[in-house]
Amino acid sequence: MYSIPDLQTFVSVAKTGGITSAARHLGISTATTSHRIAKLERVLKVTLFHRNSRTFRLTDEGQVFLERVDTVLEDLQQAELDVGSGTASLRGHLRVTMSPWILSRFIMPEMREFREHHPDLTIEFLAVDRFVPLVEEGQDCAIRVGQLDDSSLVAQKLSDNERIICASPELLSSSGDPKSVEDLKDAPWVCLPWQTRFDVNDARGRKRSFSVGRSVAVSNSDMLTAGAVEGLGLAIKSRMAVKDELDKGILVEILPGCLHSPEAPVWFVFAPESRTGRKTKAFRDVARRSFRR
């Protein structure tokens, strides 16, 4: 017969996509992880995973089993709380993805208090500026910026926000202050790899698209801010991401209102079938507090 740890191991392998990553998540050896999966398949008399040298992918039978087991484990955890004080700390693991600037400026300042309340919960942050599909990359929830595409995810707004063009006063002093959207074409830019083409409003309010030459390309949003502060070029940033720099005069906004459709709200998103409900809800509350500060 299999045990609850066997089921927890199965869920971890299914969500992380491999024996090694699941073992790391659970804090057990890869041998123990492999043994538990083999025991489950032997008892159930089914193959739960398609295996290759790098990943474990669920079979159809494995997918059905995961959906049921995940629910059972979540219900079991809730039952333990119901018969106890109802104030037990969270346990397990939570994976969250967001842009680096959100993690560094909004979430990290809240983490010490959160960890004090939930010392048995481990959190793994994937801080990247690219779009991360939650299910495919094993993420439980995300904080996203911008207009959302229609999807099956649940989205809850954390804050309004807009994108602006900004630069350091030193750069403007040496290179000149752009007076029109035409001036933007010849200005130096520091960009993320995909920020070379954008839409602006011309003097008559008409939408225009144009490309800029990136003087410096960086890989993440925190480095984009650093590049702008150092005077490497103009940058397109979320206003919330550079609020401190704007308030201190380290950065200044260029041609306010010239970006077409600058709205970039901040959202908390998760899959409706997520079985990390209590953990996701607790982290969502942290995110809400951080954006209300």
ABEGO torsion letter per residue (X at the ends): XBBAAAAAAAAAAAAAGBAAAAAAAAGBBAAAAAAAAAAAAAAAGBBABBBBAABBBBBAAAAAAAAAAAAAAAAAAAAAAAABAGABBBBEBBBBBBBAAAAAAAAAAAAAAAAAABAABBBBBBBBABBBBAAAAGBABBBBBEBBBBBABBBBBABBBBBBBBBBAAAAAAAEBBABAAAAAABBBBBBAABABBBBBBAAGBBBBBBBBBABBBABAAAAAAAAAAGAEBBBBBAAAAAAAAAAGABBBBGBGABBGABBBBBBBBBAABAAAAAAAAAAAAAAAAAAX
